[in-house]
């Protein structure tokens, strides 16, 4: 995985790596130890009794009887300003504007906490999010000529091979399909390792999965999904946020929440002055 710092994170170079290279990059220096400590404390507080919260890809966990060892915390924007700062970090915004278009949105932001002994996931893709395992529900001829997803993981704990750092197969983003048994995912995968505060940014169609946590510490991260402006978000964030948050949201946060994107709207009732460019 190519690695950058906050100072060397050139958007054009990173976009090329996501599309035509390995499909994933690491960026360090975006978040301080104080940011990580604050975010981690909030995640811990909200996940101690959160074993029943919805998550995806729980097949392995269910088989192992270890559902309580993988926990999600949702609606993070309402739980601390640190999460808004993570989601709208200027370096990430600059990269994603080149990757997903200048008016891209955020589809989800959640914490994923895998406790020691927690299971991994099956290899999968996120395109535009988790349900591409049902290709018949997507348009015929769908291809990877342009991206419909980007994933950001802000690491809150050390991501090592022992702790279950995300596995991925470099170059697999060019396939636009789920990995199958014949692809021998585990023989070809590499790991998105890093230290607390580091970011793993990857094209969601890259084959990837969380791996089992065999360490003696948690493996937690903030998972942020970004989408083109016209893709329906996975998480209805505005509906879960207090009105004062929405009223005082920065321009970048309004963009991420899709607050300024008009569609769908009742065009029969739209003001004539607001229909410029529509046909």
FITORLO-585572 format. One record per residue (C-alpha): x, y, z; residue in one letter; residue number from 1. Coordinates in steps of 0.25 Angstrom, whole numbers, always signed. Layout:
<rs>
<r X="X" Y="Y" Z="Z" type="A" seq="NUM"/>
...
</rs>
This chain:
<rs>
<r X="+0" Y="+0" Z="+0" type="X" seq="1"/>
<r X="+6" Y="+13" Z="-4" type="X" seq="2"/>
<r X="+7" Y="+23" Z="+8" type="X" seq="3"/>
<r X="+6" Y="+38" Z="+8" type="X" seq="4"/>
<r X="+7" Y="+48" Z="+19" type="X" seq="5"/>
<r X="-2" Y="+60" Z="+21" type="X" seq="6"/>
<r X="+9" Y="+69" Z="+13" type="X" seq="7"/>
<r X="+11" Y="+59" Z="+2" type="X" seq="8"/>
<r X="-3" Y="+54" Z="-1" type="X" seq="9"/>
<r X="-4" Y="+59" Z="-15" type="X" seq="10"/>
<r X="-19" Y="+57" Z="-20" type="X" seq="11"/>
<r X="-16" Y="+54" Z="-34" type="X" seq="12"/>
<r X="-5" Y="+43" Z="-30" type="X" seq="13"/>
<r X="-15" Y="+37" Z="-20" type="X" seq="14"/>
<r X="-26" Y="+37" Z="-30" type="X" seq="15"/>
<r X="-18" Y="+30" Z="-40" type="X" seq="16"/>
<r X="-13" Y="+19" Z="-29" type="X" seq="17"/>
<r X="-28" Y="+17" Z="-26" type="X" seq="18"/>
<r X="-32" Y="+15" Z="-40" type="X" seq="19"/>
<r X="-20" Y="+9" Z="-47" type="X" seq="20"/>
<r X="-11" Y="+4" Z="-36" type="X" seq="21"/>
<r X="-13" Y="-4" Z="-23" type="X" seq="22"/>
<r X="-27" Y="+2" Z="-20" type="X" seq="23"/>
<r X="-23" Y="+7" Z="-6" type="X" seq="24"/>
<r X="-13" Y="+17" Z="+0" type="X" seq="25"/>
<r X="-9" Y="+20" Z="+14" type="X" seq="26"/>
<r X="-8" Y="+35" Z="+20" type="X" seq="27"/>
<r X="-2" Y="+39" Z="+33" type="X" seq="28"/>
<r X="-2" Y="+52" Z="+40" type="X" seq="29"/>
<r X="-16" Y="+56" Z="+38" type="X" seq="30"/>
<r X="-21" Y="+54" Z="+52" type="X" seq="31"/>
<r X="-14" Y="+57" Z="+66" type="X" seq="32"/>
<r X="-13" Y="+47" Z="+78" type="X" seq="33"/>
<r X="-23" Y="+56" Z="+84" type="X" seq="34"/>
<r X="-33" Y="+54" Z="+73" type="X" seq="35"/>
<r X="-31" Y="+39" Z="+74" type="X" seq="36"/>
<r X="-32" Y="+39" Z="+89" type="X" seq="37"/>
<r X="-45" Y="+47" Z="+89" type="X" seq="38"/>
<r X="-51" Y="+39" Z="+77" type="X" seq="39"/>
<r X="-47" Y="+26" Z="+84" type="X" seq="40"/>
<r X="-53" Y="+29" Z="+97" type="X" seq="41"/>
<r X="-66" Y="+33" Z="+91" type="X" seq="42"/>
<r X="-67" Y="+20" Z="+83" type="X" seq="43"/>
<r X="-63" Y="+12" Z="+96" type="X" seq="44"/>
<r X="-74" Y="+18" Z="+104" type="X" seq="45"/>
<r X="-85" Y="+16" Z="+93" type="X" seq="46"/>
<r X="-80" Y="+1" Z="+90" type="X" seq="47"/>
<r X="-79" Y="-5" Z="+104" type="X" seq="48"/>
<r X="-94" Y="-9" Z="+103" type="X" seq="49"/>
<r X="-95" Y="-9" Z="+88" type="X" seq="50"/>
<r X="-94" Y="-23" Z="+83" type="X" seq="51"/>
<r X="-108" Y="-24" Z="+78" type="X" seq="52"/>
<r X="-106" Y="-12" Z="+68" type="X" seq="53"/>
<r X="-107" Y="-15" Z="+53" type="X" seq="54"/>
<r X="-94" Y="-18" Z="+45" type="X" seq="55"/>
<r X="-92" Y="-25" Z="+32" type="X" seq="56"/>
<r X="-85" Y="-38" Z="+29" type="X" seq="57"/>
<r X="-87" Y="-45" Z="+42" type="X" seq="58"/>
<r X="-87" Y="-59" Z="+36" type="X" seq="59"/>
<r X="-74" Y="-63" Z="+42" type="X" seq="60"/>
<r X="-77" Y="-57" Z="+55" type="X" seq="61"/>
<r X="-91" Y="-64" Z="+56" type="X" seq="62"/>
<r X="-84" Y="-77" Z="+53" type="X" seq="63"/>
<r X="-74" Y="-75" Z="+64" type="X" seq="64"/>
<r X="-84" Y="-70" Z="+74" type="X" seq="65"/>
<r X="-76" Y="-57" Z="+75" type="X" seq="66"/>
<r X="-85" Y="-46" Z="+71" type="X" seq="67"/>
<r X="-82" Y="-39" Z="+84" type="X" seq="68"/>
<r X="-68" Y="-37" Z="+80" type="X" seq="69"/>
<r X="-71" Y="-28" Z="+68" type="X" seq="70"/>
<r X="-78" Y="-15" Z="+71" type="X" seq="71"/>
<r X="-83" Y="-3" Z="+63" type="X" seq="72"/>
<r X="-86" Y="+11" Z="+67" type="X" seq="73"/>
<r X="-95" Y="+19" Z="+58" type="X" seq="74"/>
<r X="-99" Y="+34" Z="+57" type="X" seq="75"/>
<r X="-85" Y="+38" Z="+61" type="X" seq="76"/>
<r X="-87" Y="+53" Z="+56" type="X" seq="77"/>
<r X="-97" Y="+55" Z="+68" type="X" seq="78"/>
<r X="-87" Y="+49" Z="+78" type="X" seq="79"/>
<r X="-75" Y="+58" Z="+76" type="X" seq="80"/>
<r X="-70" Y="+69" Z="+68" type="X" seq="81"/>
<r X="-57" Y="+61" Z="+66" type="X" seq="82"/>
<r X="-65" Y="+52" Z="+56" type="X" seq="83"/>
<r X="-69" Y="+64" Z="+47" type="X" seq="84"/>
<r X="-55" Y="+68" Z="+47" type="X" seq="85"/>
<r X="-50" Y="+55" Z="+43" type="X" seq="86"/>
<r X="-61" Y="+53" Z="+32" type="X" seq="87"/>
<r X="-58" Y="+67" Z="+26" type="X" seq="88"/>
<r X="-43" Y="+68" Z="+27" type="X" seq="89"/>
<r X="-38" Y="+77" Z="+16" type="X" seq="90"/>
<r X="-28" Y="+67" Z="+11" type="X" seq="91"/>
<r X="-38" Y="+57" Z="+10" type="X" seq="92"/>
<r X="-48" Y="+66" Z="+3" type="X" seq="93"/>
<r X="-38" Y="+71" Z="-7" type="X" seq="94"/>
<r X="-35" Y="+56" Z="-11" type="X" seq="95"/>
<r X="-49" Y="+52" Z="-11" type="X" seq="96"/>
<r X="-54" Y="+64" Z="-20" type="X" seq="97"/>
<r X="-45" Y="+59" Z="-31" type="X" seq="98"/>
<r X="-49" Y="+44" Z="-29" type="X" seq="99"/>
<r X="-64" Y="+46" Z="-27" type="X" seq="100"/>
<r X="-67" Y="+59" Z="-33" type="X" seq="101"/>
<r X="-67" Y="+73" Z="-26" type="X" seq="102"/>
<r X="-81" Y="+71" Z="-20" type="X" seq="103"/>
<r X="-79" Y="+57" Z="-14" type="X" seq="104"/>
<r X="-87" Y="+53" Z="-1" type="X" seq="105"/>
<r X="-84" Y="+44" Z="+11" type="X" seq="106"/>
<r X="-92" Y="+31" Z="+11" type="X" seq="107"/>
<r X="-89" Y="+27" Z="+25" type="X" seq="108"/>
<r X="-80" Y="+29" Z="+37" type="X" seq="109"/>
<r X="-79" Y="+19" Z="+48" type="X" seq="110"/>
<r X="-69" Y="+12" Z="+58" type="X" seq="111"/>
<r X="-65" Y="-2" Z="+56" type="X" seq="112"/>
<r X="-59" Y="-9" Z="+69" type="X" seq="113"/>
<r X="-54" Y="-23" Z="+68" type="X" seq="114"/>
<r X="-50" Y="-28" Z="+82" type="X" seq="115"/>
<r X="-39" Y="-38" Z="+84" type="X" seq="116"/>
<r X="-44" Y="-51" Z="+79" type="X" seq="117"/>
<r X="-53" Y="-44" Z="+70" type="X" seq="118"/>
<r X="-56" Y="-51" Z="+56" type="X" seq="119"/>
<r X="-53" Y="-45" Z="+42" type="X" seq="120"/>
<r X="-62" Y="-43" Z="+30" type="X" seq="121"/>
<r X="-63" Y="-51" Z="+17" type="X" seq="122"/>
<r X="-56" Y="-44" Z="+6" type="X" seq="123"/>
<r X="-65" Y="-34" Z="-1" type="X" seq="124"/>
<r X="-66" Y="-21" Z="-9" type="X" seq="125"/>
<r X="-74" Y="-8" Z="-6" type="X" seq="126"/>
<r X="-80" Y="-3" Z="-19" type="X" seq="127"/>
<r X="-87" Y="+6" Z="-17" type="X" seq="128"/>
<r X="-88" Y="+0" Z="-3" type="X" seq="129"/>
<r X="-89" Y="-14" Z="+3" type="X" seq="130"/>
<r X="-100" Y="-21" Z="-6" type="X" seq="131"/>
<r X="-92" Y="-24" Z="-19" type="X" seq="132"/>
<r X="-93" Y="-38" Z="-15" type="X" seq="133"/>
<r X="-106" Y="-38" Z="-22" type="X" seq="134"/>
<r X="-102" Y="-33" Z="-36" type="X" seq="135"/>
<r X="-115" Y="-36" Z="-42" type="X" seq="136"/>
<r X="-121" Y="-24" Z="-34" type="X" seq="137"/>
<r X="-111" Y="-15" Z="-42" type="X" seq="138"/>
<r X="-112" Y="-10" Z="-56" type="X" seq="139"/>
<r X="-107" Y="-20" Z="-67" type="X" seq="140"/>
<r X="-94" Y="-16" Z="-72" type="X" seq="141"/>
<r X="-89" Y="-8" Z="-60" type="X" seq="142"/>
<r X="-75" Y="-6" Z="-61" type="X" seq="143"/>
<r X="-63" Y="+1" Z="-53" type="X" seq="144"/>
<r X="-61" Y="+13" Z="-63" type="X" seq="145"/>
<r X="-64" Y="+22" Z="-52" type="X" seq="146"/>
<r X="-64" Y="+21" Z="-37" type="X" seq="147"/>
<r X="-77" Y="+21" Z="-29" type="X" seq="148"/>
<r X="-70" Y="+19" Z="-15" type="X" seq="149"/>
<r X="-58" Y="+22" Z="-6" type="X" seq="150"/>
<r X="-56" Y="+17" Z="+7" type="X" seq="151"/>
<r X="-48" Y="+24" Z="+19" type="X" seq="152"/>
<r X="-43" Y="+16" Z="+31" type="X" seq="153"/>
<r X="-38" Y="+25" Z="+42" type="X" seq="154"/>
<r X="-30" Y="+16" Z="+51" type="X" seq="155"/>
<r X="-32" Y="+17" Z="+66" type="X" seq="156"/>
<r X="-24" Y="+5" Z="+70" type="X" seq="157"/>
<r X="-11" Y="-1" Z="+64" type="X" seq="158"/>
<r X="-15" Y="-8" Z="+51" type="X" seq="159"/>
<r X="-5" Y="-20" Z="+51" type="X" seq="160"/>
<r X="-6" Y="-34" Z="+44" type="X" seq="161"/>
<r X="-8" Y="-40" Z="+58" type="X" seq="162"/>
<r X="-20" Y="-30" Z="+62" type="X" seq="163"/>
<r X="-27" Y="-32" Z="+49" type="X" seq="164"/>
<r X="-23" Y="-21" Z="+40" type="X" seq="165"/>
<r X="-32" Y="-20" Z="+27" type="X" seq="166"/>
<r X="-27" Y="-30" Z="+16" type="X" seq="167"/>
<r X="-29" Y="-26" Z="+2" type="X" seq="168"/>
<r X="-24" Y="-31" Z="-12" type="X" seq="169"/>
<r X="-16" Y="-20" Z="-19" type="X" seq="170"/>
<r X="-22" Y="-17" Z="-33" type="X" seq="171"/>
<r X="-35" Y="-24" Z="-31" type="X" seq="172"/>
<r X="-42" Y="-11" Z="-32" type="X" seq="173"/>
<r X="-41" Y="-14" Z="-47" type="X" seq="174"/>
<r X="-50" Y="-26" Z="-47" type="X" seq="175"/>
<r X="-63" Y="-20" Z="-42" type="X" seq="176"/>
<r X="-68" Y="-33" Z="-36" type="X" seq="177"/>
<r X="-69" Y="-41" Z="-23" type="X" seq="178"/>
<r X="-56" Y="-50" Z="-20" type="X" seq="179"/>
<r X="-60" Y="-64" Z="-22" type="X" seq="180"/>
<r X="-53" Y="-77" Z="-17" type="X" seq="181"/>
<r X="-44" Y="-78" Z="-29" type="X" seq="182"/>
<r X="-38" Y="-65" Z="-27" type="X" seq="183"/>
<r X="-31" Y="-70" Z="-14" type="X" seq="184"/>
<r X="-32" Y="-56" Z="-7" type="X" seq="185"/>
<r X="-24" Y="-60" Z="+5" type="X" seq="186"/>
<r X="-12" Y="-65" Z="-4" type="X" seq="187"/>
<r X="-12" Y="-51" Z="-11" type="X" seq="188"/>
<r X="-16" Y="-41" Z="+0" type="X" seq="189"/>
<r X="-8" Y="-30" Z="+7" type="X" seq="190"/>
<r X="-11" Y="-23" Z="+19" type="X" seq="191"/>
<r X="-15" Y="-8" Z="+22" type="X" seq="192"/>
<r X="-6" Y="-7" Z="+34" type="X" seq="193"/>
<r X="-4" Y="+6" Z="+42" type="X" seq="194"/>
<r X="-3" Y="+13" Z="+55" type="X" seq="195"/>
<r X="-14" Y="+21" Z="+62" type="X" seq="196"/>
<r X="-18" Y="+34" Z="+55" type="X" seq="197"/>
<r X="-14" Y="+28" Z="+41" type="X" seq="198"/>
<r X="-24" Y="+27" Z="+30" type="X" seq="199"/>
<r X="-26" Y="+16" Z="+20" type="X" seq="200"/>
<r X="-33" Y="+21" Z="+8" type="X" seq="201"/>
<r X="-38" Y="+11" Z="-3" type="X" seq="202"/>
<r X="-47" Y="+10" Z="-14" type="X" seq="203"/>
<r X="-58" Y="+1" Z="-9" type="X" seq="204"/>
<r X="-59" Y="-8" Z="-21" type="X" seq="205"/>
<r X="-45" Y="-13" Z="-16" type="X" seq="206"/>
<r X="-46" Y="-27" Z="-11" type="X" seq="207"/>
<r X="-45" Y="-26" Z="+4" type="X" seq="208"/>
<r X="-49" Y="-31" Z="+18" type="X" seq="209"/>
<r X="-46" Y="-29" Z="+33" type="X" seq="210"/>
<r X="-38" Y="-40" Z="+38" type="X" seq="211"/>
<r X="-39" Y="-48" Z="+52" type="X" seq="212"/>
<r X="-33" Y="-40" Z="+64" type="X" seq="213"/>
<r X="-23" Y="-49" Z="+70" type="X" seq="214"/>
<r X="-16" Y="-38" Z="+78" type="X" seq="215"/>
<r X="-19" Y="-34" Z="+93" type="X" seq="216"/>
<r X="-25" Y="-21" Z="+89" type="X" seq="217"/>
<r X="-36" Y="-15" Z="+82" type="X" seq="218"/>
<r X="-36" Y="-12" Z="+67" type="X" seq="219"/>
<r X="-45" Y="+0" Z="+65" type="X" seq="220"/>
<r X="-47" Y="+10" Z="+54" type="X" seq="221"/>
<r X="-56" Y="+20" Z="+49" type="X" seq="222"/>
<r X="-62" Y="+16" Z="+36" type="X" seq="223"/>
<r X="-66" Y="+27" Z="+26" type="X" seq="224"/>
<r X="-73" Y="+24" Z="+13" type="X" seq="225"/>
<r X="-73" Y="+34" Z="+2" type="X" seq="226"/>
<r X="-82" Y="+34" Z="-11" type="X" seq="227"/>
<r X="-85" Y="+42" Z="-23" type="X" seq="228"/>
<r X="-96" Y="+52" Z="-20" type="X" seq="229"/>
<r X="-107" Y="+44" Z="-28" type="X" seq="230"/>
<r X="-105" Y="+31" Z="-20" type="X" seq="231"/>
<r X="-115" Y="+29" Z="-9" type="X" seq="232"/>
<r X="-107" Y="+29" Z="+4" type="X" seq="233"/>
<r X="-107" Y="+16" Z="+12" type="X" seq="234"/>
<r X="-109" Y="+24" Z="+25" type="X" seq="235"/>
<r X="-120" Y="+35" Z="+27" type="X" seq="236"/>
<r X="-111" Y="+44" Z="+35" type="X" seq="237"/>
<r X="-119" Y="+57" Z="+34" type="X" seq="238"/>
<r X="-131" Y="+50" Z="+40" type="X" seq="239"/>
<r X="-123" Y="+45" Z="+52" type="X" seq="240"/>
<r X="-117" Y="+59" Z="+55" type="X" seq="241"/>
<r X="-122" Y="+70" Z="+64" type="X" seq="242"/>
<r X="-127" Y="+82" Z="+56" type="X" seq="243"/>
<r X="-117" Y="+91" Z="+62" type="X" seq="244"/>
<r X="-106" Y="+83" Z="+56" type="X" seq="245"/>
<r X="-112" Y="+84" Z="+42" type="X" seq="246"/>
<r X="-115" Y="+99" Z="+44" type="X" seq="247"/>
<r X="-100" Y="+102" Z="+48" type="X" seq="248"/>
<r X="-93" Y="+92" Z="+38" type="X" seq="249"/>
<r X="-81" Y="+97" Z="+31" type="X" seq="250"/>
<r X="-82" Y="+97" Z="+15" type="X" seq="251"/>
<r X="-74" Y="+85" Z="+15" type="X" seq="252"/>
<r X="-83" Y="+77" Z="+24" type="X" seq="253"/>
<r X="-95" Y="+82" Z="+17" type="X" seq="254"/>
<r X="-89" Y="+76" Z="+5" type="X" seq="255"/>
<r X="-86" Y="+63" Z="+11" type="X" seq="256"/>
<r X="-100" Y="+62" Z="+17" type="X" seq="257"/>
<r X="-106" Y="+65" Z="+3" type="X" seq="258"/>
<r X="-114" Y="+77" Z="+9" type="X" seq="259"/>
<r X="-112" Y="+86" Z="-3" type="X" seq="260"/>
<r X="-115" Y="+75" Z="-14" type="X" seq="261"/>
<r X="-129" Y="+77" Z="-18" type="X" seq="262"/>
<r X="-133" Y="+63" Z="-24" type="X" seq="263"/>
<r X="-142" Y="+57" Z="-22" type="X" seq="264"/>
<r X="-152" Y="+68" Z="-22" type="X" seq="265"/>
<r X="-166" Y="+71" Z="-26" type="X" seq="266"/>
<r X="-163" Y="+79" Z="-39" type="X" seq="267"/>
<r X="-178" Y="+82" Z="-41" type="X" seq="268"/>
<r X="-176" Y="+91" Z="-29" type="X" seq="269"/>
<r X="-162" Y="+96" Z="-31" type="X" seq="270"/>
<r X="-160" Y="+111" Z="-33" type="X" seq="271"/>
<r X="-157" Y="+115" Z="-47" type="X" seq="272"/>
<r X="-145" Y="+122" Z="-42" type="X" seq="273"/>
<r X="-139" Y="+109" Z="-37" type="X" seq="274"/>
<r X="-141" Y="+101" Z="-50" type="X" seq="275"/>
<r X="-129" Y="+107" Z="-58" type="X" seq="276"/>
<r X="-122" Y="+96" Z="-65" type="X" seq="277"/>
<r X="-133" Y="+86" Z="-64" type="X" seq="278"/>
<r X="-140" Y="+80" Z="-76" type="X" seq="279"/>
</rs>
